[in-house]
C-alpha cells in the first residue's frame, strides 16, 4: 500500500476492528474515488465531489444499485468516521435505475428438505444460518465461547459494520453444538503438541490484553479448518476457520438434491429465518435486533414478501368459478 493516506485509513479500520473483507472493500472504493478526482486530497473535498462520483457510477459505468450503495457506504465511512467531516443525510446524485431485488425465501418445508440433504460436516453451520439468522461469515467465524448454552443464544462479535448482537439459538441444535465443541477441543489438544502452533487469531487489542488466551478452548473457532496453515498477517502457524466456500457448495448441492427450483445460497436461509419469524408473529423490531440491522427499513423488506399473494392482495381470479 503506497499511499500514506490509504495506509492511515487501513490502520484506523484495523483499530476499529472492522472485518478484513470490509476493509478491503472500503479501500477499493476510496481508492477509486480518489482516482476519479485525480488524487485530490479528501480534506479539500466536500459533498459535491461525492455526488459527482456517485452520479458517474450510475450514468457512465452503469453500476447496479447495490454497487453504488457499497461505494456510498465506503465514502460515508471515510468522511464521517475517519475525516470527521460528516456528509449530509440527503445528497443530490443520480441513483442507479436498477431496482433492489426482493430476497429469495424458502418455505419451511423447503428448508426442511434442504437441510435433510446437507452432508454431516456442514449440517450444523447451515442449520445455524437458518436457526439463528446468521450471515455466512458470522457463522464460520464463531468461536467456541460465543455459544451460551444456559441462555440458549449465540453472541456475534464485530458483525457487519463492526456491530455486536445476541441471536437466538435453537434448542434442537444444543447436542450437536456440544459434539462440535468436543471436536474442537480434541483438535486443540493435538495442535498444542505442535511447537510452532501460535494459537487462534484474535484482534490486536485483545491480543495484548489476553496474552495466552488464544490457546484456550473458548477462543478456538467453532468450525475449524481441517488443517493448520500460515497466517499471512503474522506469518505464524494457526488453525483458521472452515472456508466459507465449502458451506456455499454444500447448500447449493443440497438445494439441487431437494429439487428446489429457486436460487438458493446460504443467505437465503437468513432471509427465510426473518420471514418465518414475522410469519409466526414476531414484531419487526425483534426481527431487526436478531438480524443486526441498523435501520428498520432494511428489515421491512421481509414484510413486503409477506404481503405478496395470499398474504396480501387476493387475486381476482380466485373469485371466478371456472
VOPAGU-2260 file (C-alpha; in pm, 1 decimal, decimal comma):
REM VOPAGU-2260
SITE   aa  ch    i         X         Y         Z
SITE  UNK   A    0       0,0       0,0       0,0
SITE  UNK   A    1     196,2     303,2    -129,2
SITE  UNK   A    2     -30,0     591,0     -23,8
SITE  UNK   A    3      29,9     719,6     329,9
SITE  UNK   A    4    -332,6     834,6     339,6
SITE  UNK   A    5    -467,5     489,8     248,3
SITE  UNK   A    6    -228,9     327,1     496,7
SITE  UNK   A    7    -365,2     557,1     766,0
SITE  UNK   A    8    -721,4     466,0     669,9
SITE  UNK   A    9    -629,6      95,9     680,5
SITE  UNK   A   10    -473,6     130,1    1025,2
SITE  UNK   A   11    -780,1     320,0    1150,2
SITE  UNK   A   12   -1018,2      44,4    1034,6
SITE  UNK   A   13    -795,5    -222,0    1186,6
SITE  UNK   A   14    -800,0     -31,6    1516,7
SITE  UNK   A   15   -1181,3     -19,8    1497,7
SITE  UNK   A   16   -1175,2    -398,5    1437,2
SITE  UNK   A   17   -1351,4    -393,3    1102,3
SITE  UNK   A   18   -1361,4    -723,9     918,5
SITE  UNK   A   19   -1077,1    -772,4     671,8
SITE  UNK   A   20   -1322,6    -803,4     384,3
SITE  UNK   A   21   -1490,4    -476,4     479,7
SITE  UNK   A   22   -1150,6    -306,8     495,3
SITE  UNK   A   23   -1059,7    -440,4     151,1
SITE  UNK   A   24   -1393,3    -325,0       4,4
SITE  UNK   A   25   -1377,4      21,8     159,0
SITE  UNK   A   26   -1018,0      73,2      45,9
SITE  UNK   A   27   -1113,5     -28,7    -308,3
SITE  UNK   A   28   -1391,7     230,3    -333,1
SITE  UNK   A   29   -1199,1     507,1    -159,2
SITE  UNK   A   30    -908,3     446,4    -399,3
SITE  UNK   A   31   -1145,0     457,6    -696,1
SITE  UNK   A   32   -1298,5     780,4    -561,0
SITE  UNK   A   33    -954,0     940,5    -529,1
SITE  UNK   A   34    -857,4     824,6    -877,4
SITE  UNK   A   35   -1177,9     975,2   -1021,0
SITE  UNK   A   36   -1085,9    1313,4    -870,7
SITE  UNK   A   37    -722,9    1283,7    -988,7
SITE  UNK   A   38    -595,8    1207,7    -638,0
SITE  UNK   A   39    -712,1    1533,5    -485,2
SITE  UNK   A   40    -674,1    1503,9    -106,2
SITE  UNK   A   41   -1009,6    1427,2      61,6
SITE  UNK   A   42    -956,4    1707,7     315,5
SITE  UNK   A   43   -1006,2    1952,7      29,5
SITE  UNK   A   44   -1320,6    1778,0     -99,3
SITE  UNK   A   45   -1684,3    1815,0       1,7
SITE  UNK   A   46   -2024,2    1664,8     -69,3
SITE  UNK   A   47   -2022,6    1784,7    -432,3
SITE  UNK   A   48   -1724,9    1561,8    -506,0
SITE  UNK   A   49   -1907,1    1262,9    -357,5
SITE  UNK   A   50   -2222,4    1341,2    -556,3
SITE  UNK   A   51   -2025,7    1371,4    -881,3
SITE  UNK   A   52   -1856,9    1037,1    -823,7
SITE  UNK   A   53   -2178,1     852,7    -736,2
SITE  UNK   A   54   -2351,0    1001,5   -1040,3
SITE  UNK   A   55   -2057,4     885,4   -1254,1
SITE  UNK   A   56   -2100,3     528,5   -1124,9
SITE  UNK   A   57   -2465,0     530,7   -1228,2
SITE  UNK   A   58   -2458,6     716,7   -1559,8
SITE  UNK   A   59   -2116,7     629,0   -1700,5
SITE  UNK   A   60   -2037,1     288,2   -1558,2
SITE  UNK   A   61   -2390,9     155,1   -1533,1
SITE  UNK   A   62   -2330,7      28,6   -1178,9
SITE  UNK   A   63   -2611,7    -152,4   -1003,3
SITE  UNK   A   64   -2793,4      -7,8    -704,2
SITE  UNK   A   65   -2609,6    -237,6    -465,0
SITE  UNK   A   66   -2269,6    -143,4    -611,8
SITE  UNK   A   67   -2348,4     226,1    -583,7
SITE  UNK   A   68   -2470,3     173,3    -226,8
SITE  UNK   A   69   -2145,4      -3,7    -134,6
SITE  UNK   A   70   -1942,1     285,7    -274,7
SITE  UNK   A   71   -2160,0     530,7     -81,5
SITE  UNK   A   72   -2108,2     336,2     242,3
SITE  UNK   A   73   -1731,1     349,7     192,7
SITE  UNK   A   74   -1736,0     726,1     135,9
SITE  UNK   A   75   -1968,3     788,7     430,1
SITE  UNK   A   76   -1721,0     599,8     647,9
SITE  UNK   A   77   -1431,4     799,8     501,9
SITE  UNK   A   78   -1585,3    1141,1     565,5
SITE  UNK   A   79   -1795,5    1075,0     875,9
SITE  UNK   A   80   -1566,3     845,6    1074,0
SITE  UNK   A   81   -1212,5     897,2     950,9
SITE  UNK   A   82   -1202,6    1262,1     840,7
SITE  UNK   A   83   -1476,5    1367,9    1085,0
SITE  UNK   A   84   -1632,3    1584,7     813,4
SITE  UNK   A   85   -1987,3    1438,1     810,1
SITE  UNK   A   86   -2173,4    1423,2     481,5
SITE  UNK   A   87   -2537,3    1539,6     479,5
SITE  UNK   A   88   -2802,1    1269,8     502,9
SITE  UNK   A   89   -2958,9    1384,0     176,9
SITE  UNK   A   90   -2735,5    1413,8    -126,7
SITE  UNK   A   91   -2810,0    1508,9    -483,5
SITE  UNK   A   92   -2680,5    1237,0    -714,1
SITE  UNK   A   93   -2828,8    1019,4    -986,8
SITE  UNK   A   94   -2923,3     686,9    -834,6
SITE  UNK   A   95   -2890,8     361,5   -1019,6
SITE  UNK   A   96   -3203,1     271,8   -1212,0
SITE  UNK   A   97   -3169,6     -92,0   -1122,6
SITE  UNK   A   98   -3424,1    -172,5    -852,5
SITE  UNK   A   99   -3332,4    -374,5    -548,5
SITE  UNK   A  100   -3443,9    -735,3    -576,3
SITE  UNK   A  101   -3676,7    -895,9    -328,5
SITE  UNK   A  102   -3490,4   -1165,4    -135,7
SITE  UNK   A  103   -3548,3   -1529,3    -219,8
SITE  UNK   A  104   -3727,8   -1704,6      65,9
SITE  UNK   A  105   -3787,3   -2074,6     117,6
SITE  UNK   A  106   -4096,4   -2226,0     272,5
SITE  UNK   A  107   -4048,1   -2419,5     593,9
SITE  UNK   A  108   -4095,3   -2747,3     408,0
SITE  UNK   A  109   -3828,8   -2641,9     157,7
SITE  UNK   A  110   -3588,9   -2555,9     441,4
SITE  UNK   A  111   -3653,1   -2897,6     595,4
SITE  UNK   A  112   -3590,3   -3070,5     262,2
SITE  UNK   A  113   -3272,8   -2868,5     205,9
SITE  UNK   A  114   -3122,8   -2933,1     549,7
SITE  UNK   A  115   -3200,4   -3304,8     527,7
SITE  UNK   A  116   -2975,9   -3327,0     219,9
SITE  UNK   A  117   -2673,4   -3137,2     351,3
SITE  UNK   A  118   -2378,4   -3356,0     448,6
SITE  UNK   A  119   -2299,0   -3410,4     816,0
SITE  UNK   A  120   -1986,3   -3195,6     810,2
SITE  UNK   A  121   -2175,0   -2879,9     713,8
SITE  UNK   A  122   -2521,6   -2953,4     850,8
SITE  UNK   A  123   -2469,4   -2766,1    1179,9
SITE  UNK   A  124   -2339,2   -2448,8    1016,6
SITE  UNK   A  125   -2625,3   -2449,7     763,3
SITE  UNK   A  126   -2879,0   -2514,9    1039,8
SITE  UNK   A  127   -2742,9   -2216,8    1236,2
SITE  UNK   A  128   -2775,9   -1991,1     932,5
SITE  UNK   A  129   -3148,0   -2063,5     939,3
SITE  UNK   A  130   -3196,9   -2121,0    1312,2
SITE  UNK   A  131   -3019,5   -1802,1    1422,8
SITE  UNK   A  132   -3038,3   -1584,8    1109,3
SITE  UNK   A  133   -2661,4   -1557,5    1078,1
SITE  UNK   A  134   -2467,7   -1421,7     784,2
SITE  UNK   A  135   -2232,5   -1680,0     636,5
SITE  UNK   A  136   -1912,2   -1513,7     758,7
SITE  UNK   A  137   -2063,6   -1455,2    1103,3
SITE  UNK   A  138   -2126,4   -1828,2    1122,2
SITE  UNK   A  139   -1786,3   -1957,1    1013,3
SITE  UNK   A  140   -1610,1   -1703,0    1238,2
SITE  UNK   A  141   -1788,9   -1816,2    1554,8
SITE  UNK   A  142   -1566,6   -1909,5    1848,0
SITE  UNK   A  143   -1645,9   -2183,2    2098,4
SITE  UNK   A  144   -1704,0   -1920,3    2367,8
SITE  UNK   A  145   -1970,6   -1746,0    2159,1
SITE  UNK   A  146   -2222,1   -2023,5    2230,8
SITE  UNK   A  147   -2422,2   -1970,2    2550,1
SITE  UNK   A  148   -2593,4   -2296,5    2644,5
SITE  UNK   A  149   -2752,9   -2152,8    2958,5
SITE  UNK   A  150   -2938,7   -1868,6    2786,0
SITE  UNK   A  151   -2966,5   -2055,4    2453,8
SITE  UNK   A  152   -2816,4   -1777,5    2248,5
SITE  UNK   A  153   -2519,2   -1707,6    2026,9
SITE  UNK   A  154   -2310,2   -1390,8    2051,1
SITE  UNK   A  155   -2191,7   -1230,2    1729,8
SITE  UNK   A  156   -1892,4   -1001,9    1770,3
SITE  UNK   A  157   -1791,8    -745,3    1507,8
SITE  UNK   A  158   -2064,5    -835,8    1261,2
SITE  UNK   A  159   -2144,4    -617,8     963,5
SITE  UNK   A  160   -2045,9    -259,5    1039,6
SITE  UNK   A  161   -1842,4    -376,1    1339,7
SITE  UNK   A  162   -2158,0    -427,1    1547,6
SITE  UNK   A  163   -2220,6    -684,2    1821,8
SITE  UNK   A  164   -2550,4    -860,7    1885,4
SITE  UNK   A  165   -2711,3   -1161,6    2050,8
SITE  UNK   A  166   -2917,8   -1403,1    1840,3
SITE  UNK   A  167   -3144,5   -1687,9    1938,7
SITE  UNK   A  168   -3020,5   -2046,1    1939,8
SITE  UNK   A  169   -3240,2   -2342,2    1853,3
SITE  UNK   A  170   -3262,4   -2587,5    2142,7
SITE  UNK   A  171   -3261,0   -2874,3    1893,5
SITE  UNK   A  172   -2901,7   -2784,8    1799,8
SITE  UNK   A  173   -2758,7   -2795,0    2153,2
SITE  UNK   A  174   -2648,1   -3162,7    2142,7
SITE  UNK   A  175   -2482,8   -3108,3    1803,8
SITE  UNK   A  176   -2306,8   -2798,9    1934,8
SITE  UNK   A  177   -2175,9   -2992,0    2234,6
SITE  UNK   A  178   -2040,1   -3254,6    1999,6
SITE  UNK   A  179   -1884,1   -2989,4    1774,5
SITE  UNK   A  180   -1711,4   -2828,7    2073,2
SITE  UNK   A  181   -1571,1   -3167,6    2174,6
SITE  UNK   A  182   -1423,3   -3199,3    1825,0
SITE  UNK   A  183   -1268,4   -2853,1    1856,3
SITE  UNK   A  184   -1126,1   -2948,0    2197,0
SITE  UNK   A  185    -969,5   -3265,6    2058,2
SITE  UNK   A  186    -821,6   -3066,4    1769,7
SITE  UNK   A  187    -681,1   -2805,4    2009,1
SITE  UNK   A  188    -514,7   -3072,1    2223,8
SITE  UNK   A  189    -343,7   -3204,0    1912,4
SITE  UNK   A  190    -241,2   -2854,2    1799,0
SITE  UNK   A  191     -85,3   -2771,8    2136,1
SITE  UNK   A  192     158,4   -3056,5    2078,6
SITE  UNK   A  193     293,2   -2873,8    1771,9
SITE  UNK   A  194     579,0   -2643,1    1882,3
SITE  UNK   A  195     513,0   -2389,6    1604,0
SITE  UNK   A  196     140,7   -2355,9    1686,9
SITE  UNK   A  197      71,5   -1990,0    1776,2
SITE  UNK   A  198    -290,4   -2024,3    1887,5
SITE  UNK   A  199    -605,1   -1884,2    1728,9
SITE  UNK   A  200    -607,9   -1541,6    1567,5
SITE  UNK   A  201    -756,7   -1271,3    1788,5
SITE  UNK   A  202    -780,6    -892,2    1734,6
SITE  UNK   A  203    -470,3    -687,4    1813,3
SITE  UNK   A  204    -618,7    -510,6    2115,4
SITE  UNK   A  205    -729,7    -834,1    2279,5
SITE  UNK   A  206    -400,7    -998,6    2186,1
SITE  UNK   A  207    -214,2    -758,9    2412,9
SITE  UNK   A  208    -467,3    -782,5    2694,8
SITE  UNK   A  209    -507,7   -1161,9    2695,6
SITE  UNK   A  210    -164,1   -1294,2    2603,6
SITE  UNK   A  211    -219,1   -1669,9    2612,4
SITE  UNK   A  212    -597,6   -1682,3    2587,6
SITE  UNK   A  213    -579,5   -1766,6    2218,7
SITE  UNK   A  214    -461,9   -2112,8    2320,8
SITE  UNK   A  215    -771,0   -2178,6    2533,4
SITE  UNK   A  216   -1077,7   -2362,4    2405,9
SITE  UNK   A  217   -1312,8   -2063,0    2424,6
SITE  UNK   A  218   -1109,0   -1874,8    2162,1
SITE  UNK   A  219   -1090,2   -2159,4    1909,7
SITE  UNK   A  220   -1310,8   -2147,1    1601,8
SITE  UNK   A  221   -1631,3   -2347,4    1640,7
SITE  UNK   A  222   -1594,9   -2466,9    1280,8
SITE  UNK   A  223   -1217,8   -2512,2    1242,0
SITE  UNK   A  224   -1031,1   -2588,1     925,0
SITE  UNK   A  225    -915,5   -2947,4     886,1
SITE  UNK   A  226    -550,1   -2842,2     871,5
SITE  UNK   A  227    -307,8   -2587,5    1015,4
SITE  UNK   A  228    -188,7   -2304,1     792,5
SITE  UNK   A  229      32,9   -1997,4     795,6
SITE  UNK   A  230    -138,4   -1673,7     897,3
SITE  UNK   A  231     -46,8   -1425,8     618,0
SITE  UNK   A  232     -75,7   -1131,7     857,4
SITE  UNK   A  233     173,8   -1254,4    1117,4
SITE  UNK   A  234     343,3   -1541,1     930,1
SITE  UNK   A  235     284,3   -1786,7    1217,3
SITE  UNK   A  236     112,3   -2125,6    1227,2
SITE  UNK   A  237    -256,6   -2120,6    1320,9
SITE  UNK   A  238    -578,1   -2313,9    1262,6
SITE  UNK   A  239    -818,6   -2097,1    1065,1
SITE  UNK   A  240   -1193,9   -2142,5    1041,0
SITE  UNK   A  241   -1353,7   -2356,1     772,3
SITE  UNK   A  242   -1358,8   -2199,7     424,5
SITE  UNK   A  243   -1697,9   -2038,7     364,6
SITE  UNK   A  244   -1697,2   -2172,1       8,3
SITE  UNK   A  245   -1738,8   -2522,1     146,9
SITE  UNK   A  246   -2065,2   -2419,3     313,0
SITE  UNK   A  247   -2177,7   -2243,7      -5,4
SITE  UNK   A  248   -2119,1   -2558,3    -208,5
SITE  UNK   A  249   -2294,3   -2777,0      48,6
SITE  UNK   A  250   -2604,8   -2554,8      46,6
SITE  UNK   A  251   -2614,2   -2537,1    -333,8
SITE  UNK   A  252   -2574,8   -2914,0    -361,0
SITE  UNK   A  253   -2849,1   -2971,0    -102,2
SITE  UNK   A  254   -3088,4   -2739,7    -286,1
SITE  UNK   A  255   -3027,6   -2926,4    -611,5
SITE  UNK   A  256   -3084,4   -3265,5    -449,7
SITE  UNK   A  257   -3400,4   -3134,2    -280,8
SITE  UNK   A  258   -3524,4   -3021,9    -624,6
SITE  UNK   A  259   -3583,1   -2665,1    -503,6
SITE  UNK   A  260   -3645,2   -2450,7    -810,4
SITE  UNK   A  261   -3512,3   -2129,8    -656,4
SITE  UNK   A  262   -3169,0   -1970,1    -647,9
SITE  UNK   A  263   -3055,1   -2085,4    -303,5
SITE  UNK   A  264   -2745,5   -1955,7    -123,3
SITE  UNK   A  265   -2650,6   -1952,9     246,6
SITE  UNK   A  266   -2800,1   -1602,6     268,8
SITE  UNK   A  267   -3134,2   -1746,6     154,7
SITE  UNK   A  268   -3150,5   -1925,7     490,1
SITE  UNK   A  269   -3108,4   -1591,5     670,6
SITE  UNK   A  270   -3387,4   -1440,1     457,9
SITE  UNK   A  271   -3606,3   -1738,6     540,5
SITE  UNK   A  272   -3531,4   -1703,6     913,5
SITE  UNK   A  273   -3651,5   -1341,2     912,6
SITE  UNK   A  274   -3962,9   -1411,4     706,7
SITE  UNK   A  275   -4067,1   -1711,1     914,8
SITE  UNK   A  276   -4017,9   -1513,5    1237,7
SITE  UNK   A  277   -4255,2   -1246,1    1110,1
SITE  UNK   A  278   -4499,6   -1514,0     996,3
SITE  UNK   A  279   -4500,9   -1661,0    1346,3
SITE  UNK   A  280   -4599,3   -1325,1    1497,1
SITE  UNK   A  281   -4265,6   -1170,7    1597,5
SITE  UNK   A  282   -4268,2    -790,8    1582,2
SITE  UNK   A  283   -4041,7    -618,9    1333,1
SITE  UNK   A  284   -3818,9    -458,5    1599,1
SITE  UNK   A  285   -3738,7    -800,6    1742,7
SITE  UNK   A  286   -3651,1    -931,2    1396,4
SITE  UNK   A  287   -3438,2    -620,9    1336,6
SITE  UNK   A  288   -3239,1    -692,2    1654,9
SITE  UNK   A  289   -3196,9   -1058,7    1566,2
SITE  UNK   A  290   -3062,7    -974,2    1220,0
SITE  UNK   A  291   -2845,5    -686,6    1338,9
SITE  UNK   A  292   -2995,0    -430,4    1100,7
SITE  UNK   A  293   -2904,8     -71,1    1186,3
SITE  UNK   A  294   -3218,2      60,9    1014,2
SITE  UNK   A  295   -3562,1     -96,2    1048,6
SITE  UNK   A  296   -3630,2      -8,6     684,1
SITE  UNK   A  297   -3385,2    -281,7     587,8
SITE  UNK   A  298   -3590,2    -531,7     787,6
SITE  UNK   A  299   -3916,8    -411,2     633,1
SITE  UNK   A  300   -3821,8    -576,3     304,1
SITE  UNK   A  301   -3945,7    -901,4     459,3
SITE  UNK   A  302   -4288,7    -753,4     528,8
SITE  UNK   A  303   -4315,4    -688,8     154,1
SITE  UNK   A  304   -4267,0   -1059,7      92,0
SITE  UNK   A  305   -4545,2   -1148,3     335,6
SITE  UNK   A  306   -4777,9    -900,5     165,0
SITE  UNK   A  307   -4749,3   -1080,1    -166,9
SITE  UNK   A  308   -5016,0   -1317,7    -293,9
SITE  UNK   A  309   -5249,6   -1481,1     -39,7
SITE  UNK   A  310   -5095,3   -1285,0     249,3
SITE  UNK   A  311   -5183,6    -955,1      85,6
SITE  UNK   A  312   -5388,9    -884,9    -226,1
SITE  UNK   A  313   -5627,5   -1162,5    -324,6
SITE  UNK   A  314   -5619,7   -1236,9    -694,8
SITE  UNK   A  315   -5949,5   -1159,0    -875,4
SITE  UNK   A  316   -5917,0   -1497,8   -1045,6
SITE  UNK   A  317   -5996,5   -1654,4    -709,7
SITE  UNK   A  318   -6349,5   -1510,5    -729,1
SITE  UNK   A  319   -6426,7   -1670,9   -1064,0
SITE  UNK   A  320   -6595,0   -2006,1   -1099,7
SITE  UNK   A  321   -6410,1   -2188,7   -1376,3
